[in-house]
């Protein structure tokens, strides 16, 4: 007969290791058990593993590269297929995402093992050296958009040569090869099917995987969807986003009084900076202050990132309002991770990372989309700066995956799509278009959410995902989350 102390110990053990009752989850071939500790000191037992794939499956004798991952064991006895997390970017680390989406990773474990994979060329799977070009964009002289683009085009030409010299086959870094890596991961795990869970570029990869390995996919959960012909965003869609943001702002009296017409505010500031750029000071990585001539293009580049989510959009509008008064705004209020490179390292040579550059060039755009982007950029609020890689168009045609890649997937695999109404990076209209040919899709609209809606970890969103993964009936739905306070925070400036 068990003693009371023994019973208590058993309960504690079950709580500590719910994935396997009183035992320990087994390691797959080549995996190593370890404790994953997040930056906020949360600890969870996990396994690290890897498998090898050709760098370029289309090239005979291609070198082999390692794809690494972290596996979090399922917490349910009747777990479903492994769930593979596909990070965005392109270029973000799936393993690193456990740090800032920890709660959601833990919640997903009730449905199966959760695999945080670092895609080829990212994080622990990166064998592509970063390229420091010789190109330096002037920071205190006024330069034209054409000249700015030429600095980046020259930088790419230098870097293409650098990567060739470094024995990197850049033609292997594209979304099709990454989709085939997922099939290799499925075989490595010894499972018939996997579930794909992707966001932003991760959704782009998931859509490509539906075309490359449909029979190996059980179901798909994607958010902030980027279609296969949507790598370069349509400039006019940013104008539509600004209109939606205005509607949201108008629901808050203080914000509405401060921002009666944000489109006019942004265009007015751009016009002022075109007439007379403003000398400001930026803080570099080492903490020093550097003089910088702020031009219209700089604000468009800054806006392209900050319109992703309502909270960052509120910071952006602060900057515009201060600039409208002719005063240098407090750029240091914006987290460095949200700033464009020219704000983070002003005056430094252009640095390019191989995987993100190659992936975007390879996905490319159709001729029809190229024409639309060029035409809309002439009048749109953010011009052509929603995607700075647009300046690389036509430079490396040998990397392009072609028109067939960019066709929309047609599939019967169940797909759950989560879209935020205030996503300025992958607007909701484009998301709907990206999945319009899928035959078994459920659309969930998250009102007031932005591009990083997974970071909100809304209980209602998680419940919808749970129902979908539990194979319960799910239907198109709208979920509302609170809109952050959009009123200005820099009245003293």
Secondary structure, DSSP 8 states (H G I E B T S, - for coil): ---HHHHHHHHHHHHHTTTSTTS-----TT-EEEEEE-TT--EEEEEEEEEEEES-TTSTT--EEEEEEEEE--SSTT--S-EEEE--TTT--HHHHHHHSHHHHHHHTTTS-EEEE--TTSGGG--S--EE-S----SSS---HHHHHHHHHHHHHHHHHHHHHTT--GGG-SHHHHHHHHHHHHHHHT-S-EEEEEETHHHHHHHHHHHHSGGGEEEEEEES---TT-SS--HHHHHHHHHHHHHHHTTSHHHHHH-S-HHHHHHHHHHHHHHS-EEEEEE-TTS-EEEEEE-HHHHHHHHHHHTTSHHHHHHHHHHHHHHHTT----GGGS-GGGS-HHHHSTTS--EE-HHHHHHHHHH---HHHHHHHHHHHTTSTTTTTT-GGGGGTTS-GGG---HHHHS-----SEEEEEEETT-SSS-HHHHHHHTTT-SSEEEEEEET--TTGGGG--HHHHHHHHHHHTT-----EEEE------S-S-TT-
